[in-house]
Amino acid sequence: MKQGSIIVFSAPSGAGKTTLLDHIRRTVPGLVYSISATTRPPRPNEVDGRHYFFLSEQEFHRKIEGDEFAEWQAVHGHLYGTPRYFVDRTIESGKHLVMDIDVYGKKMFDRHYPQASGILILPPSMDELTRRLRNRGTESEESIGVRLANAKKEIAFAQTEGKYEYTLVNDDLERAKAEVESVVHEIIDS
C-alpha cells in the first residue's frame, strides 16, 4: 500500500491559517487532520481531543521524556507537540495527513519526516496582522505585542531555515482558499 502524504501548514498567529485549514477540511475529502497536544488552556468552544489534546505541563513533559512527540515546541508560553504514533499510523494506512505546526517545530518534524510538504501562510503586512489580532478580541494588548514580535521572528526563520515548498500570502480570503485547495490537490494527487 502506498503511504499517505504529509502536508504541514505553518503561519504566524493571525495570518488566517485556521480559516484556510477549516476550508480544506470541508472541501477536500479524505484528509486526516492531525491533532496537536498543548499545555495552553482551551479557548471558548475548543474541545479536548477534537481541537487539541489539552495536557498539564507534567503530562506533556512525561511524553517528551518518553519520546512520544514527532516535534514539540514552546510557543507563546505554552508547549505544543505532535504525537508520533498518530503520524505513523495515518500515513502507513495510506491516508493523507494535514498538520498545523509552527515554523520551529516544522524544522524538527522534517528530521523525522523529510517527505512532508510545507505550506507557509503569510499575512499581507504586519499592519494587517495587527488589525486581525485586535479584531479577534481574544488577546490582551500585551499578548498581541508578543505575537507580533514572534511573527517577525517566525517569518524570518521560515524564509531562511524552513523547508516550505509553497508560500501563500493571505491578502484576499477567497483567492487564498482557492490557491490552498489547488496546492493540496497537487500534493495528494502526485
N, C-alpha and C positions, 0 to 999 in steps of 0.2 A: 504494500500500500504506500502511495506517495505521501510524504509528510506535508502537513499544512504549512502555510506561510505565517510569519510573524510580522505584524505591522505595528510599529511604535510611533505614537503621536507625542510630541513634546511642544510646550509653549509656555511663555510666562503667564502668570495669573492675569486674566482679563483679555487675553488675545482671542477668545472665542472657541477654544479647543473643545470644551464640554458641549457647546451647542453643535459643533461640527461632528463630534463623536455621536451625539444623540441622533443626528441626521443619518449618519452611516448605519447606525443600528436599525433605523426604521426602513431604510431604502436598499440595503444590500443584504439579502437573505443568507443565512447560514454562517454568519460570523459569530465567533465566541468572544465576548468581551471579558478581558482579564479584570479581576477584582483585586485591588491592592490592599495590603494591610496598612493601618495607620494608628498612631497614638493620639491624633487630634480628636477633639470631641465632635460628634455628629452635628451637622448644620440642620436647621429645620427641614423636615421631610426626607432626610437621609436615613436609610435603613441598613442595619448591620447585615452583612452577607449579600447585599444587593448592590450598594454603592461602594462600600469598603468593608473590610473586616476591622472593626474597631477593637484595638488591643490596649491593655495597660502598658506602660513603659516596661514593667517587669516581664510581662508575657513576650513583648517584642524582643527584648534582649535575650531571653531564653531561646527564641527562634534564630536569632543571629548566631548564638553560640552553637546551635545545632546545625548550622549551615543550611537552613531551610529556605533562604531567600536567593533568587537569581540576582537580585540587586537590592540595595537599600540605601537610603539617604536621609539625612536630617534636612528638612525644608521648613522654613518659617517657624522654627522652634518645635517642630514635631517630626516623628520618624515615619517614613513610608517605605514599603518593601513589596516585592513581587514574589509570591510563593512559587518556588521552583517546581514542585510536583504538579502544579496546575498547568504550567507552560509545557512540560514534557508530556503529560497525559493528553493535552489538547492537540498538539502538533503530531504526536505519534498516531493519533486516531484519524489523521488526515484533515482535520478541521483547521480553519484559518483563525488565528488569534489576533485580536486588536487590543493594543495596550496603551496606557496613559502613563508615561514615565518622564520625570524631569530630565534635563539635559545631562546632569551629572550621573544620574542613575542609568541613563541610556548608555553612557560610555562603559560603565561597569557591566551592564547587561550584555553589551556586544562582545565582551570577552568570553562569555558563556554561549552566546547565540549570535555568532558573526553573520549568519544568514538573515538576520532581522532587517527589514526595510524601515528606514526612518522618514517620518514626515514632520517637518518643523513648521509650526503655525506662528506667524508673527503679526503684531498689530501694525497698522499703517504708520503710527508715530507714537512717541512717548506721551504727547498731549492727549491723543485719543485713548491711550491706555489708562491714563489718569482719569479721564472722564468716565470710562467704563467701570473702573474700580469704584469710583464715588457713586455711580448710579446703582451699583449693586445694593447699597445700603446695608451691607453685612460687615463692613470693616471700619475700624476707627481711623482717624487721620494718621495716627502713629503707624498702624498696620499698613495703611496704603503707602506711606513713605518707605517702609521696609520692603514691601512688594515691588515698588518701583525701582529701588536700589538693586534688589535681587534680579529684577527683569533685565536691567542693563548688563549685569554680570552673566546671566544665563544666555542672553543673545550673543554676547561676545564669545563665550565658551563654545556654544553650539556652532558658531561660524568658523572658529579656529581649530577646535579639537573634536567636534562631534562628527558622527557619520550619518548624515541625512541626505538621502538620495533625492528628496523633494522638499522644497521650501515654498510655502504658500503664504501670501500676505492677505489677511482677512480685512480688506477695506470695504468690501461690499458682500454682505452675508449670502445673498442668493448666488452670486458668482462663485464665492468660496465653497458653498455647498456643492455646486456642480463640479468644480475643479477637484475637490477632495474625493467625491464619488468616482470620478474618472480615474484618479490615481489609484484608489483602492482596487477598482476593477482591473487596471493594468497589472497590479502586483499579483492578485489572486488568479488571474487568467493566464499568467506566463508559465 
